[in-house]
C-alpha cells in the first residue's frame, strides 16, 4: 500500500535530520536546515514535533532500530539465549550510518541532560529488560542461585558489551560484541551464579 503524502513527508524529515546530524552534528543542525533539506515546511515539521530534541529522538530511534520488534530469545538453551541477547543488533543494514552517528549522539547527550536521559532510556532499557528476564527465567528454572542482585548481574553482562562497543568496536566493522566473546561472558556468568559453579 502506498504511503500517504503525510507519511512520506514524515519520512523525508527524519531522513533529512539524520543526514544533517551526521554531516554537522545535532547542535549545529537547525530546524530551518531540516526543513530546507527535506522540502517540508517548518510549520508542518512543528505540527509533528514540538522541538528539535523530539525530532532527533524519533529520527535516531528509527536509525538505531528501537522500533523493531526484538526476537523472543527462547531457544530452549538458556546460555544460547543469553549469547543471542548480548549480540542482538537491530537495524543491521544501517550499521555504518549508526557508527558515524554515535559520536554526535554521545556528545549531544552529554551536553543536554534531558535529551541524554531520554536517549539512554531508549538505548539501554530494552536490552537491560531482556537480560533481567533471562536471569529471572534462570532462577525459575533452578539454573541460578536465588540471590542475584539484578543491578550487579546486568552490569556483569552488559559491561563487556559496552566495552566492546565503545573501546574495541570502533576498530571493527560491527558494533555488536562477537559471539565468541559473548559466549565467554555468559560462561563466566554461569560459573559465578550457576548451581554447579
C-alpha positions as CSV (number, residue, x, y, z in Angstrom):
1,X,0.0,0.0,0.0
2,X,1.4,3.4,-1.0
3,X,2.3,5.8,1.8
4,X,0.1,8.9,2.3
5,X,1.6,12.3,1.5
6,X,1.8,13.0,5.2
7,X,3.7,9.7,5.9
8,X,6.1,10.5,3.0
9,X,6.7,14.0,4.4
10,X,7.3,12.5,7.8
11,X,9.9,10.1,6.4
12,X,11.6,12.9,4.4
13,X,12.0,14.9,7.6
14,X,13.5,12.0,9.5
15,X,15.9,11.2,6.7
16,X,17.0,14.8,6.3
17,X,17.6,15.2,10.0
18,X,19.8,12.1,10.1
19,X,21.8,13.3,7.1
20,X,22.4,16.7,8.7
21,X,23.2,15.3,12.1
22,X,25.9,13.1,10.6
23,X,27.3,15.9,8.5
24,X,27.5,18.6,11.1
25,X,26.3,17.3,14.5
26,X,23.0,17.7,16.3
27,X,23.9,21.1,17.9
28,X,24.7,22.7,14.6
29,X,21.6,21.5,12.8
30,X,18.7,23.9,12.8
31,X,15.0,23.2,12.2
32,X,15.4,25.6,9.2
33,X,18.1,23.4,7.8
34,X,16.0,20.2,8.2
35,X,13.1,22.0,6.5
36,X,15.3,23.0,3.6
37,X,16.9,19.6,3.2
38,X,13.6,17.7,3.4
39,X,11.4,20.1,1.3
40,X,8.9,20.1,4.1
41,X,7.8,23.4,5.6
42,X,8.9,24.3,9.1
43,X,5.3,24.9,10.1
44,X,4.5,21.3,9.1
45,X,7.5,19.9,10.9
46,X,6.4,21.7,14.1
47,X,3.0,20.1,13.8
48,X,4.7,16.7,14.2
49,X,7.5,17.6,16.7
50,X,7.4,20.3,19.3
51,X,11.2,20.9,19.1
52,X,14.5,19.6,17.7
53,X,15.1,17.2,20.6
54,X,11.8,15.4,20.0
55,X,12.6,15.2,16.3
56,X,16.1,13.9,17.0
57,X,14.9,11.3,19.4
58,X,12.4,9.9,16.8
59,X,14.9,10.0,13.9
60,X,17.6,8.3,16.0
61,X,15.2,5.7,17.3
62,X,14.4,4.8,13.7
63,X,18.0,4.8,12.7
64,X,19.1,2.6,15.6
65,X,16.1,0.2,15.1
66,X,14.5,0.9,18.5
67,X,11.0,0.4,16.9
68,X,11.9,-3.0,15.6
69,X,10.4,-6.0,17.5
70,X,13.2,-7.9,19.1
71,X,13.4,-11.7,18.9
72,X,12.0,-13.6,21.9
73,X,15.3,-15.4,22.8
74,X,13.5,-18.7,23.7
75,X,15.6,-21.4,22.0
76,X,15.4,-23.8,24.9
77,X,19.1,-23.3,25.7
78,X,19.4,-20.6,28.3
79,X,23.1,-19.9,27.7
80,X,22.5,-19.6,24.0
81,X,19.6,-17.2,24.7
82,X,22.0,-15.0,26.8
83,X,24.5,-15.0,23.9
84,X,21.8,-14.2,21.4
85,X,20.5,-11.3,23.6
86,X,24.0,-9.9,24.1
87,X,24.8,-10.0,20.4
88,X,21.5,-8.8,19.1
89,X,21.8,-5.7,16.9
90,X,18.7,-4.0,15.4
91,X,18.9,-2.2,12.1
92,X,21.9,-4.1,11.0
93,X,21.6,-2.7,7.4
94,X,22.2,0.8,8.8
95,X,25.3,-0.3,10.9
96,X,27.8,2.1,9.1
97,X,25.5,5.1,9.5
98,X,24.9,4.2,13.1
99,X,28.6,4.1,13.8
100,X,29.0,7.6,12.1
101,X,26.1,9.0,14.1
102,X,27.2,7.7,17.5
103,X,29.9,10.3,18.4
104,X,27.4,13.1,17.6
105,X,24.7,11.4,19.8
106,X,27.1,10.9,22.7
107,X,28.4,14.4,22.6
108,X,24.9,16.0,22.4
109,X,23.6,13.7,25.1
110,X,26.5,14.8,27.4
111,X,25.7,18.5,26.8
112,X,21.9,18.1,27.0
113,X,20.9,16.3,30.2
114,X,17.2,15.9,29.4
115,X,17.9,14.6,25.9
116,X,20.6,12.3,27.3
117,X,18.3,10.8,29.8
118,X,15.7,10.1,27.2
119,X,18.3,8.7,24.8
120,X,19.8,6.4,27.4
121,X,16.4,5.1,28.3
122,X,15.6,4.2,24.8
123,X,19.0,2.6,24.2
124,X,19.7,0.8,27.5
125,X,16.3,-0.1,28.9
126,X,15.3,-2.7,26.3
127,X,18.5,-4.8,26.4
128,X,18.6,-4.4,30.2
129,X,15.0,-5.7,30.5
130,X,15.8,-8.6,28.2
131,X,18.7,-9.7,30.4
132,X,16.7,-9.3,33.6
133,X,14.0,-11.5,32.1
134,X,16.6,-14.1,31.2
135,X,18.1,-14.0,34.7
136,X,14.6,-14.4,36.2
137,X,14.0,-17.4,33.9
138,X,17.3,-18.9,35.0
139,X,16.3,-18.6,38.6
140,X,12.8,-20.0,38.0
141,X,14.3,-23.0,36.1
142,X,16.8,-23.5,39.0
143,X,19.8,-22.9,36.8
144,X,20.9,-20.0,39.0
145,X,21.1,-19.4,42.7
146,X,18.2,-17.3,44.0
147,X,20.4,-14.5,45.4
148,X,21.3,-12.5,42.3
149,X,21.4,-8.7,42.6
150,X,19.8,-7.7,39.3
151,X,21.9,-4.5,39.1
152,X,25.1,-6.3,39.5
153,X,24.0,-9.2,37.3
154,X,23.1,-7.0,34.4
155,X,26.2,-4.9,34.8
156,X,28.4,-8.0,34.6
157,X,26.7,-9.0,31.4
158,X,26.3,-5.6,29.7
159,X,29.7,-4.2,30.8
160,X,31.7,-6.2,28.3
161,X,29.2,-5.3,25.6
162,X,29.7,-1.6,26.2
163,X,33.5,-2.1,26.4
164,X,33.4,-3.7,23.0
165,X,31.1,-1.1,21.6
166,X,32.9,2.0,22.9
167,X,36.6,0.8,23.1
168,X,37.1,-2.1,20.7
169,X,34.2,-1.9,18.3
170,X,35.4,1.4,16.8
171,X,38.2,-0.6,15.2
172,X,35.8,-3.3,13.9
173,X,33.1,-3.5,11.2
174,X,30.5,-4.4,13.8
175,X,29.3,-2.7,16.9
176,X,27.9,-6.0,18.3
177,X,30.1,-8.0,20.6
178,X,31.4,-11.1,18.7
179,X,29.6,-14.3,19.6
180,X,32.8,-15.9,20.9
181,X,33.4,-13.1,23.3
182,X,29.7,-13.1,24.4
183,X,29.9,-16.9,24.9
184,X,32.8,-16.4,27.3
185,X,31.0,-13.6,29.2
186,X,27.9,-15.9,29.6
187,X,30.1,-18.9,30.7
188,X,31.7,-16.7,33.3
189,X,28.3,-15.5,34.5
190,X,27.0,-19.1,34.8
191,X,30.2,-20.1,36.7
192,X,29.5,-17.2,39.1
193,X,25.8,-17.8,39.6
194,X,25.0,-21.3,38.5
195,X,24.4,-24.1,40.9
196,X,27.3,-26.1,39.6
197,X,29.9,-23.3,39.9
